[in-house]
Structure formats: structure tokens, C-alpha cells
Amino acid sequence: MTSDRAILIDAYSQIFRVFYAIMHLSRKDGFPTNALFGFARLLMQIEKDYAPSAGAMFFDCGKPAFRLELAPEYKSNRPPMPEDLKKQMPLLRELTELFGWQVCECTNYEADDLIGAAAKNSSLATAVISSDKDLSQLIDDKCIMLIPNRSGGGFEVRDAEKTLEKFAVSPGQIVDYLSLLGDSSDVIEGVPGIGPKTAANILNECGSLENFFAGAGSLKNEKQQLKLLENKERILRNIKLITLRTQWPEKELGALDDRLKKHAPDWRKIAEFARTYELKSILKDIPQEYAAAESETIAVEAETQASSGDLFSWGEKLNKAGKDAEKPTENPAVPQQGTLF
């Protein structure tokens, strides 16, 4: 992927991912730093791989009223943010700005909506950093997704061909596909008895749910056809819930082109930040003219390994090492996944 694309980052999806990726890490005084460490790694990897000059960081701003009107239970199962992550959130925003990213958030827009509005209205080609399958509906000849690779190695590029390969439907069918399946994480009920394979088969047969309900298409399987007709109201509601808003809120956020201007990282301040929060191995990858004030050994063996090559490989190595450089707290309160991906 060339560096001329605007990089659109789904902030909370990445923050929660890095927060849960390894054991809690803390400064000597006990202040949690695991999300700061992982997020800094992510931002450094983006700079290393793409050196973007355009893009932004997109945050949720509560649940949009129009989705709650459609489904009062929408996302009602989400647990509160862990306290250790709450403590780090203002600093994560500071870190975002130190790396040159503007923050975008707006009432009645979820981050996905703002990303959709940016992707559809920008004059630039775009790349969306997220693992959220809902965002696959944005993929077209101008927009791709960059999926954090679970096996290490940075990002997996998802374009229209890869979307078809993964879901057996095109990006233009993703909303219909997810409307049939539902999403338990968002408390969106799908059509009972319809799984991914059946949903893909239905859409490949009728083209779209709009065609089907308009009577322009029918299904060979009468049971499936009856099931869709019986659940028509639910399906149409799901389509409205899942379809992203793509009108850029210029009144609230200003001109899109201005919002997508990214500045170069302020490496000197990033180095100061890393020293303040004892993120010693982050200093290892900062241009050394800015990190030179650090006189002590700035990385234990495990961190040195994690800092070389692919910056995303740190999670598993650091968990296995159990060293003191970014020291784990005594009682981690979250599941340990062992790797950033």
C-alpha cells in the first residue's frame, strides 16, 4: 500500500485491543501503562510502514439517538471501561496528538459513522485501521481496510477481493449479510437459523434484500424464503442499525480536508512522554537524536527483541519474559491473550 492514502483509525477498537493484549504494565509508582505502551507501538508501526501525511483518529461519542430509537437495547451489554484504562485515556489522547493525529468525535455519530463519512467524502483514497467487520461495507476502489494481523507482521490488507474471499459476499452486500446474522456484541438479533454460509447463499441468489422484499427475487429454498418474510421487520431494522451515516458533520467538525491533515510526530515530546511513563523500549525505536538523553540501558533483552523488525511482535515476547522494564502489576484484572494480535 502506498503512503498517499489517508489513514482512518478506529480509536477505541485499537485501544481496547492493546489494553487486553498483554498483562497490565505499570510505572514504578503503580500507575498503569499497558495501553500507553501498546498504543505507542501501534502508532510507531503506522509511521514505520506508511509515513502517512493524511488521516485522523476517530472516537465514539456515546450511542447515537437514532439507533437507540430503533433499538433501545443497542449495545446495552457493554461493560464499563476498566478503571486502569480510564486512567490512561487522557494520556492516550495526548499520545495521539504527539504523533500528529487529529481527534475526531461528534455527538450522534459513532466512530464507524465518522470513518464512513470521511471515506465517502474525502478526495483522497483511504485506508481504515480496524477489525470491525461492519466497516467492510466501506470498501470500494478508493477505500481498503488494514486489519491488525493476529499472527504478527503488521496489517492484513482487505480490499473487495479479500472481502469476497472472507465473507463470500461483496462489500456492497455486507450490510445485508450482517443484518441477517445479527451481532451479539451489539445486541442486534439476527434471523434465527441463518448462519454465515446460508446468509451468503441467500444474497448470492437474490442479489440484495431490497430486491427480495420488492418481489424482484425469490429463493429456491422455500423454508429460507418464509423465514425472511417472517422476520422482515427485524431485518429492515437491522439494515438501518448497521448502515453507516456517511454525511460529514461539517458544522460540528469543520471541513473534512482540514480534519484529515496529519502532522509529523513530535519525537522530542514523544521521548519525554516515554521517559515520564517509563516506556523504555519505546525509546529504542525513536530517532536516537531525540532519545539520546536517556543514559541508562533502555531495554531488557525481551524488549530489544520486541523492538526490532515488526513492532507488533512485542506482546507475546514481553508476556513470556515477565521482566521489570514495564513492570506487570500484581493482580491483572483482565484476560491475557498473550499476543497483540
C-alpha positions as CSV (number, residue, x, y, z in Angstrom):
1,M,0.0,0.0,0.0
2,T,1.4,3.4,-0.9
3,S,1.6,6.2,1.6
4,D,-0.7,8.6,-0.3
5,R,-3.9,7.2,1.4
6,A,-5.5,8.9,4.3
7,I,-5.3,6.6,7.3
8,L,-8.6,6.5,9.3
9,I,-8.1,4.9,12.7
10,D,-10.9,3.4,14.7
11,A,-9.5,4.5,18.1
12,Y,-11.4,2.5,20.7
13,S,-11.1,-0.7,18.8
14,Q,-7.4,-0.4,18.8
15,I,-7.1,1.0,22.3
16,F,-9.1,-1.9,23.8
17,R,-7.1,-4.4,21.7
18,V,-3.8,-3.2,23.0
19,F,-5.1,-2.9,26.6
20,Y,-6.1,-6.5,26.7
21,A,-3.2,-7.8,24.6
22,I,-0.7,-8.3,27.4
23,M,-0.6,-8.2,31.2
24,H,-1.0,-4.9,32.9
25,L,2.1,-2.9,32.9
26,S,2.9,-0.2,35.3
27,R,5.3,2.6,36.2
28,K,7.3,2.1,39.4
29,D,4.7,4.1,41.3
30,G,1.9,1.7,40.2
31,F,0.4,3.9,37.5
32,P,-0.9,1.6,34.7
33,T,0.9,1.9,31.4
34,N,-0.1,-1.1,29.3
35,A,-2.4,0.7,27.0
36,L,0.1,3.6,26.6
37,F,2.8,1.1,25.7
38,G,0.7,-0.9,23.2
39,F,-0.8,2.2,21.6
40,A,2.6,3.9,21.2
41,R,3.8,0.7,19.5
42,L,0.8,0.8,17.1
43,L,1.4,4.5,16.2
44,M,5.1,3.8,15.6
45,Q,4.3,0.9,13.4
46,I,2.0,3.0,11.3
47,E,4.7,5.6,10.9
48,K,7.2,3.0,10.0
49,D,5.1,1.2,7.4
50,Y,3.2,4.1,5.8
51,A,4.6,7.5,6.9
52,P,1.1,9.0,6.4
53,S,0.6,12.7,5.7
54,A,-3.2,12.5,6.0
55,G,-5.7,10.8,8.3
56,A,-7.3,11.1,11.7
57,M,-8.2,9.2,14.9
58,F,-11.9,8.6,15.3
59,F,-13.6,8.2,18.7
60,D,-17.1,7.2,19.7
61,C,-19.2,9.9,21.4
62,G,-21.9,7.9,23.1
63,K,-24.7,5.9,21.4
64,P,-26.5,7.8,18.6
65,A,-30.1,8.7,19.4
66,F,-31.4,7.4,16.1
67,R,-30.0,3.9,16.8
68,L,-31.4,3.9,20.3
69,E,-34.8,4.9,18.9
70,L,-34.6,1.9,16.5
71,A,-33.3,-0.5,19.2
72,P,-33.3,0.7,22.9
73,E,-31.2,-2.3,23.8
74,Y,-28.5,-1.4,21.3
75,K,-25.0,-2.1,22.8
76,S,-26.7,-2.4,26.2
77,N,-24.4,-5.3,27.1
78,R,-21.2,-3.3,27.0
79,P,-19.3,-3.4,30.4
80,P,-18.0,-0.2,31.8
81,M,-14.5,0.8,30.9
82,P,-11.9,-0.8,33.2
83,E,-10.6,1.7,35.8
84,D,-7.0,1.1,34.7
85,L,-7.9,2.1,31.1
86,K,-9.9,5.1,32.3
87,K,-6.7,6.4,34.0
88,Q,-4.8,6.1,30.7
89,M,-7.4,7.6,28.4
90,P,-6.4,11.3,28.6
91,L,-2.8,10.3,28.0
92,L,-3.8,8.1,25.0
93,R,-5.3,11.2,23.5
94,E,-2.2,13.2,24.3
95,L,-0.1,10.5,22.7
96,T,-2.4,10.6,19.6
97,E,-1.7,14.3,19.2
98,L,2.1,13.9,19.8
99,F,2.1,11.5,16.8
100,G,0.5,14.2,14.7
101,W,-3.1,12.9,14.5
102,Q,-6.2,15.0,14.9
103,V,-9.0,13.6,17.1
104,C,-12.5,13.4,15.5
105,E,-15.6,12.8,17.6
106,C,-19.2,14.2,17.2
107,T,-22.5,13.8,19.1
108,N,-24.9,11.3,17.4
109,Y,-22.0,9.8,15.4
110,E,-20.2,6.6,16.3
111,A,-16.6,6.4,15.2
112,D,-17.7,4.0,12.5
113,D,-20.1,6.6,11.1
114,L,-17.4,9.3,11.1
115,I,-15.0,6.9,9.4
116,G,-17.6,6.2,6.8
117,A,-18.3,9.8,6.2
118,A,-14.6,10.5,5.8
119,A,-14.1,7.6,3.4
120,K,-17.1,8.5,1.3
121,N,-16.4,12.2,1.1
122,S,-12.7,12.6,1.0
123,S,-11.0,13.4,-2.3
124,L,-8.2,11.1,-1.1
125,A,-8.0,7.3,-1.2
126,T,-8.4,5.9,2.3
127,A,-7.3,3.0,4.5
128,V,-9.3,2.1,7.6
129,I,-7.4,0.6,10.6
130,S,-9.9,-1.6,12.4
131,S,-11.0,-5.2,12.9
132,D,-14.7,-4.2,12.9
133,K,-16.5,-6.2,10.1
134,D,-19.2,-3.5,9.9
135,L,-16.6,-1.2,8.2
136,S,-16.2,-3.7,5.4
137,Q,-19.2,-2.0,3.8
138,L,-17.0,1.0,3.0
139,I,-14.6,-1.0,0.8
140,D,-14.5,0.1,-2.8
141,D,-12.0,1.2,-5.4
142,K,-11.0,4.1,-3.1
143,C,-11.1,2.5,0.3
144,I,-9.4,-0.5,1.8
145,M,-9.1,-1.8,5.4
146,L,-6.0,-2.6,7.3
147,I,-6.7,-5.4,9.7
148,P,-4.2,-6.0,12.5
149,N,-2.7,-9.4,11.7
150,R,-3.2,-11.8,14.6
151,S,-0.2,-13.8,13.6
152,G,2.1,-10.8,13.7
153,G,3.6,-9.0,10.7
154,G,1.7,-5.7,10.8
155,F,-1.5,-5.4,8.9
156,E,-3.6,-7.6,6.5
157,V,-4.9,-5.6,3.6
158,R,-8.7,-6.2,2.9
159,D,-9.9,-5.0,-0.4
160,A,-13.0,-6.0,-2.4
161,E,-11.5,-9.3,-3.5
162,K,-10.4,-10.2,0.1
163,T,-13.9,-9.3,1.4
164,L,-15.5,-11.7,-1.0
165,E,-12.9,-14.3,-0.1
166,K,-13.6,-13.9,3.7
167,F,-17.4,-13.5,3.7
168,A,-18.5,-14.9,0.3
169,V,-20.3,-11.6,-0.3
170,S,-19.1,-8.3,-1.9
171,P,-18.6,-5.1,0.2
172,G,-21.9,-3.8,-1.2
173,Q,-23.7,-6.8,0.3
174,I,-22.1,-6.6,3.8
175,V,-24.9,-4.6,5.4
176,D,-27.5,-7.2,4.2
177,Y,-25.2,-10.0,5.3
178,L,-24.8,-8.7,8.8
179,S,-28.5,-7.8,9.0
180,L,-29.3,-11.5,8.5
181,L,-26.7,-12.7,11.0
182,G,-27.1,-10.0,13.7
183,D,-24.4,-9.1,16.1
184,S,-24.5,-10.4,19.7
185,S,-21.8,-7.9,20.8
186,D,-24.1,-5.0,19.8
187,V,-27.3,-6.8,20.9
188,I,-28.6,-7.0,17.3
189,E,-30.7,-10.1,16.8
190,G,-30.3,-11.8,13.5
191,V,-32.7,-14.2,11.8
192,P,-32.9,-17.5,13.7
193,G,-31.3,-20.4,12.0
194,I,-29.3,-18.3,9.5
195,G,-25.6,-18.6,9.7
196,P,-22.8,-17.1,7.6
197,K,-22.9,-19.7,4.9
198,T,-26.7,-19.5,4.5
199,A,-26.7,-15.7,4.6
200,A,-24.1,-15.6,1.8
201,N,-26.0,-18.2,-0.3
202,I,-29.2,-16.2,0.1
203,L,-27.6,-12.9,-1.1
204,N,-25.8,-14.6,-3.9
205,E,-29.1,-16.0,-5.1
206,C,-31.3,-12.9,-4.8
207,G,-28.6,-10.1,-5.1
208,S,-29.9,-8.0,-2.2
209,L,-32.6,-8.0,0.5
210,E,-34.1,-4.9,-1.2
211,N,-34.6,-7.0,-4.3
212,F,-36.0,-9.8,-2.3
213,F,-38.6,-7.8,-0.4
214,A,-39.5,-5.9,-3.5
215,G,-40.5,-9.1,-5.1
216,A,-37.8,-8.9,-7.7
217,G,-36.1,-12.0,-6.4
218,S,-37.1,-15.2,-4.9
219,L,-35.3,-18.1,-3.2
220,K,-35.3,-21.7,-4.3
221,N,-35.4,-22.8,-0.7
222,E,-39.0,-22.2,0.4
223,K,-38.1,-22.5,4.1
224,Q,-35.5,-19.8,3.8
225,Q,-37.8,-17.6,1.9
226,L,-40.6,-18.0,4.5
227,K,-38.0,-17.3,7.3
228,L,-37.0,-14.0,5.7
229,L,-40.6,-12.9,5.2
230,E,-41.5,-13.8,8.8
231,N,-38.6,-11.7,10.0
232,K,-38.9,-8.8,7.6
233,E,-39.4,-6.1,10.2
234,R,-36.3,-7.3,12.2
235,I,-34.2,-7.4,9.1
236,L,-35.2,-3.9,7.9
237,R,-34.5,-2.6,11.4
238,N,-31.1,-4.3,11.3
239,I,-30.3,-2.7,8.0
240,K,-30.9,0.8,9.4
241,L,-28.8,0.0,12.5
242,I,-25.9,-1.3,10.6
243,T,-25.8,1.1,7.7
244,L,-23.3,3.8,8.5
245,R,-24.1,7.5,8.4
246,T,-21.9,9.0,5.6
247,Q,-22.7,12.7,5.7
248,W,-19.7,14.5,7.1
249,P,-20.8,16.8,10.1
250,E,-19.1,19.9,8.8
251,K,-20.9,22.3,11.1
252,E,-19.5,20.5,14.1
253,L,-16.1,19.3,12.9
254,G,-15.3,21.8,10.1
255,A,-14.1,21.0,6.6
256,L,-13.1,17.3,6.1
257,D,-9.9,18.1,4.3
258,D,-8.7,20.2,7.2
259,R,-9.6,17.4,9.7
260,L,-7.6,14.9,7.7
261,K,-4.4,16.9,7.8
262,K,-1.8,15.0,9.8
263,H,1.4,16.4,11.1
264,A,4.8,14.8,11.6
265,P,5.4,13.2,15.0
266,D,6.9,15.4,17.7
267,W,9.7,12.9,18.5
268,R,11.2,15.1,21.2
269,K,7.9,15.2,23.1
270,I,7.3,11.6,22.5
271,A,10.6,10.8,24.0
272,E,9.8,12.9,27.0
273,F,6.4,11.1,27.3
274,A,8.2,7.7,27.1
275,R,10.6,8.7,29.9
276,T,7.8,10.1,32.1
277,Y,5.8,6.9,31.9
278,E,8.9,4.6,31.9
279,L,8.2,3.2,28.4
280,K,11.8,2.3,28.0
281,S,11.6,0.2,24.9
282,I,9.6,2.9,23.1
283,L,12.8,5.0,23.3
284,K,14.6,2.2,21.5
285,D,12.7,3.0,18.3
286,I,12.5,6.8,18.5
287,P,15.1,8.5,16.3
288,Q,18.1,8.5,18.6
289,E,18.9,12.2,18.3
290,Y,15.7,12.7,20.3
291,A,16.1,9.8,22.7
292,A,19.8,10.4,23.4
293,A,19.1,12.0,26.9
294,E,18.3,8.5,28.2
295,S,21.6,7.4,29.7
296,E,20.6,4.1,31.3
297,T,20.1,0.9,29.4
298,I,16.8,1.4,27.8
299,A,15.7,-2.1,27.0
300,V,16.0,-5.5,28.6
301,E,16.7,-8.4,26.3
302,A,13.0,-9.2,25.7
303,E,12.3,-5.6,24.9
304,T,15.2,-5.4,22.5
305,Q,13.8,-8.4,20.6
306,A,10.4,-6.9,20.5
307,S,11.7,-3.5,19.3
308,S,13.4,-4.9,16.2
309,G,11.7,-5.6,12.9
310,D,8.0,-5.8,13.3
311,L,6.9,-3.5,16.1
312,F,3.7,-5.6,16.6
313,S,5.6,-8.7,17.8
314,W,6.2,-7.3,21.3
315,G,3.1,-8.7,23.1
316,E,4.0,-12.4,23.2
317,K,7.7,-11.9,23.9
318,L,7.1,-9.4,26.7
319,N,4.5,-11.7,28.3
320,K,6.8,-14.6,28.2
321,A,9.8,-12.6,29.5
322,G,8.0,-11.2,32.6
323,K,10.7,-8.6,33.0
324,D,10.6,-5.5,35.1
325,A,11.2,-2.8,32.4
326,E,7.5,-2.2,32.0
327,K,6.6,-4.0,35.2
328,P,3.3,-6.0,35.4
329,T,1.0,-5.2,38.3
330,E,0.5,-7.9,40.8
331,N,-3.1,-8.6,40.1
332,P,-4.0,-8.2,36.4
333,A,-7.8,-7.7,36.2
334,V,-8.3,-8.6,32.5
335,P,-7.9,-11.7,30.3
336,Q,-4.4,-12.3,29.0
337,Q,-4.3,-13.0,25.3
338,G,-0.6,-13.4,25.0
339,T,-0.1,-11.5,21.8
340,L,-1.2,-8.2,20.4
341,F,-3.0,-10.0,17.6
